């Protein structure tokens, strides 16, 4: 893994990362490059298998991204996460540690409350925020 300075370089080499093509304020295609069909196919198949495992970080990541971007972009993001984990496991000689499905829920409560309040406001509700008394 010393050939790649970081996991991002490996993901770029494997053509798993989306393009960032913008000029004069116009966004162009963000399709991923063609790259190695064997590696990409294997990673996507592994991502679909990982998404089907209950109570896992990768499943939570897939459903979180799928709600915003769609299933195809979400599965590519999961494949990139798998490749990132592989990079760190091979480089550091460690084993895989699943972060769990609650990883995204462990964020700061204030950030989560602000996000949910904004979501309710977008739906047309005005909700006063009061801490619950025990």
C-alpha positions as CSV (number, residue, x, y, z in Angstrom):
1,X,0.0,0.0,0.0
2,X,3.0,2.3,0.1
3,X,2.4,3.0,-3.6
4,X,-0.6,5.1,-2.6
5,X,0.0,8.1,-0.3
6,X,-3.6,7.9,1.0
7,X,-6.8,6.0,0.7
8,X,-8.2,8.7,-1.5
9,X,-5.5,8.1,-4.0
10,X,-6.4,4.4,-4.1
11,X,-10.1,5.2,-4.6
12,X,-9.2,7.6,-7.4
13,X,-6.9,4.9,-9.0
14,X,-9.8,2.4,-8.8
15,X,-12.1,4.9,-10.4
16,X,-14.7,4.7,-7.6
17,X,-14.8,8.4,-6.8
18,X,-17.2,10.7,-8.7
19,X,-15.8,13.5,-10.8
20,X,-16.0,17.1,-9.7
21,X,-16.4,18.8,-13.0
22,X,-17.6,22.4,-12.6
23,X,-16.8,25.4,-14.8
24,X,-18.3,28.9,-14.8
25,X,-20.8,27.9,-12.2
26,X,-22.2,25.0,-14.3
27,X,-21.9,21.5,-13.0
28,X,-21.2,18.8,-15.6
29,X,-21.4,15.1,-15.4
30,X,-20.3,13.4,-12.1
31,X,-20.2,9.9,-13.5
32,X,-17.4,7.7,-12.3
33,X,-14.7,6.8,-14.8
34,X,-14.5,3.4,-16.5
35,X,-11.4,2.0,-14.8
36,X,-10.9,-1.7,-14.1
37,X,-14.1,-3.6,-14.6
38,X,-12.9,-6.5,-12.5
39,X,-12.1,-4.4,-9.5
40,X,-15.1,-2.2,-9.7
41,X,-17.5,-5.1,-10.2
42,X,-16.0,-7.0,-7.3
43,X,-16.2,-4.0,-5.0
44,X,-19.9,-3.3,-6.0
45,X,-20.8,-6.9,-5.4
46,X,-19.1,-6.8,-2.0
47,X,-21.0,-3.6,-1.2
48,X,-24.3,-5.1,-2.0
49,X,-23.5,-8.1,0.2
50,X,-22.4,-5.7,3.0
51,X,-25.6,-3.7,2.7
52,X,-27.7,-6.8,3.3
53,X,-26.0,-7.5,6.7
54,X,-28.2,-6.3,9.5
55,X,-27.0,-3.9,12.1
56,X,-23.8,-2.7,10.3
57,X,-22.2,0.6,9.6
58,X,-22.2,0.0,5.8
59,X,-26.0,-0.7,5.8
60,X,-26.6,2.5,7.8
61,X,-24.4,4.5,5.4
62,X,-26.2,3.0,2.4
63,X,-29.7,3.9,3.6
64,X,-28.5,7.4,4.7
65,X,-27.1,8.2,1.2
66,X,-29.8,6.4,-0.7
67,X,-32.4,8.7,0.8
68,X,-30.6,11.7,-0.7
69,X,-28.8,10.5,-3.8
70,X,-30.4,7.2,-4.9
71,X,-29.3,3.6,-4.7
72,X,-26.7,3.6,-7.4
73,X,-24.7,6.5,-5.9
74,X,-25.1,5.0,-2.5
75,X,-23.7,1.7,-3.5
76,X,-20.7,3.3,-5.0
77,X,-20.1,5.2,-1.8
78,X,-20.3,2.0,0.2
79,X,-17.8,0.4,-2.3
80,X,-15.5,3.3,-1.7
81,X,-15.8,2.8,2.1
82,X,-15.0,-0.8,1.7
83,X,-11.9,0.0,-0.4
84,X,-10.9,2.6,2.3
85,X,-11.2,0.0,5.0
86,X,-9.1,-2.4,2.9
87,X,-6.4,0.2,2.4
88,X,-6.1,0.9,6.2
89,X,-6.2,-2.9,7.1
90,X,-3.4,-3.7,4.6
91,X,-1.3,-0.6,5.5
92,X,-1.6,-0.9,9.3
93,X,-2.1,-4.6,9.6
94,X,-5.3,-4.2,11.6
95,X,-8.6,-6.0,11.5
96,X,-11.9,-4.6,10.5
97,X,-13.8,-2.8,13.2
98,X,-17.5,-2.2,12.4
99,X,-18.6,1.2,13.8
100,X,-22.2,0.0,14.1
101,X,-25.5,1.3,12.8
102,X,-25.8,4.0,15.5
103,X,-22.5,5.7,14.3
104,X,-24.4,8.4,12.5
105,X,-26.8,8.9,15.4
106,X,-24.0,9.6,17.9
107,X,-23.5,13.1,16.5
108,X,-23.8,16.1,18.7
109,X,-27.4,16.4,20.0
110,X,-27.5,20.1,19.2
111,X,-26.6,19.5,15.6
112,X,-29.2,16.8,15.3
113,X,-31.9,18.9,16.9
114,X,-31.1,21.9,14.6
115,X,-31.3,19.6,11.6
116,X,-34.6,18.1,12.6
117,X,-36.1,21.5,13.4
118,X,-35.0,22.8,10.0
119,X,-36.6,19.7,8.4
120,X,-39.9,20.4,10.3
121,X,-39.8,24.0,9.2
122,X,-39.4,22.9,5.6
123,X,-42.5,20.8,6.0
124,X,-44.4,23.9,7.3
125,X,-44.4,23.2,11.1
126,X,-43.2,25.7,13.8
127,X,-42.1,23.7,16.8
128,X,-40.7,25.3,19.9
129,X,-37.7,23.6,21.3
130,X,-37.9,22.8,25.0
131,X,-35.8,20.3,27.0
132,X,-37.7,17.4,28.5
133,X,-37.9,17.4,32.3
134,X,-37.2,14.1,34.0
